[in-house]
């Protein structure tokens, strides 16, 4: 991941998506935007950046085509897991 993606609010969005993936929670683009802790328009721009860099993937909700779900890519999930294991006390 590029260093520009490890700044807030992108990092906050990625951590929220990481937790969502662990718990099986679906996250809409709007919910992901809010997770950044900034105005929704700013959060939406960050989500779009994460999508463009393939850190986050998107799929349409089959029940409501107006909504899209986003999730952390497998590669980004693995990188965050590795980082947490390496930095969390007792993680190794």
C-alpha positions in Angstrom: 0.0 0.0 0.0 1.2 3.5 -0.8 2.1 5.8 2.1 -0.7 8.2 1.1 -3.3 5.6 1.9 -2.0 5.2 5.5 -3.1 8.7 6.5 -6.4 9.4 8.2 -9.2 9.2 7.1 -8.2 6.5 4.6 -6.6 4.4 7.4 -9.8 4.8 9.5 -11.8 3.5 6.6 -9.5 0.6 6.0 -9.6 -0.4 9.7 -13.3 -0.2 9.7 -13.5 -2.4 6.6 -11.0 -4.8 8.2 -13.2 -5.2 11.3 -16.3 -5.6 9.1 -14.6 -8.4 7.2 -13.7 -10.2 10.4 -17.3 -10.0 11.6 -19.0 -10.6 8.3 -20.6 -7.2 8.3 -21.5 -5.6 5.0 -20.6 -2.0 4.5 -22.1 0.4 2.0 -20.1 3.1 0.3 -21.9 5.7 2.5 -21.1 3.8 5.7 -17.5 3.5 4.7 -17.4 7.2 3.9 -18.6 8.0 7.4 -16.1 5.7 9.0 -13.4 8.2 8.1 -14.6 10.6 10.6 -14.8 13.5 8.1 -17.7 15.0 6.2 -19.3 12.4 4.0 -18.2 14.1 0.8 -14.6 14.0 1.9 -15.0 10.4 3.1 -16.5 9.5 -0.3 -13.5 10.9 -2.1 -11.2 8.7 0.1 -13.3 5.6 -0.6 -13.0 6.3 -4.3 -9.3 6.6 -4.0 -9.1 3.3 -2.2 -11.3 1.7 -4.9 -9.0 3.2 -7.6 -5.9 1.8 -5.9 -7.6 -1.6 -5.6 -7.2 -1.6 -1.8 -11.0 -1.8 -1.6 -13.4 -3.7 -3.9 -17.0 -2.8 -4.7 -20.0 -4.9 -5.7 -23.6 -3.9 -6.3 -26.3 -4.9 -3.8 -28.4 -7.5 -5.7 -31.5 -6.4 -3.7 -31.1 -2.7 -4.2 -29.1 -1.7 -7.3 -28.8 1.9 -6.0 -26.5 0.6 -3.2 -23.0 -0.7 -3.5 -21.1 -2.8 -0.9 -17.4 -2.3 -0.4 -14.8 -4.5 1.3 -11.1 -4.6 1.9 -9.2 -6.5 -0.8 -7.7 -9.8 0.1 -4.2 -8.3 -0.3 -4.9 -5.3 1.9 -6.5 -7.6 4.5 -3.4 -9.7 4.6 -1.1 -6.7 4.9 -3.1 -5.3 7.8 -3.1 -8.7 9.5 0.6 -8.9 9.1 1.1 -5.4 10.4 -1.1 -6.1 13.5 0.8 -9.3 14.3 4.1 -7.6 13.9 3.2 -4.5 16.0 0.7 -5.7 18.6 2.2 -6.7 21.9 2.4 -10.5 22.0 1.3 -10.7 18.3 4.2 -12.8 17.1 
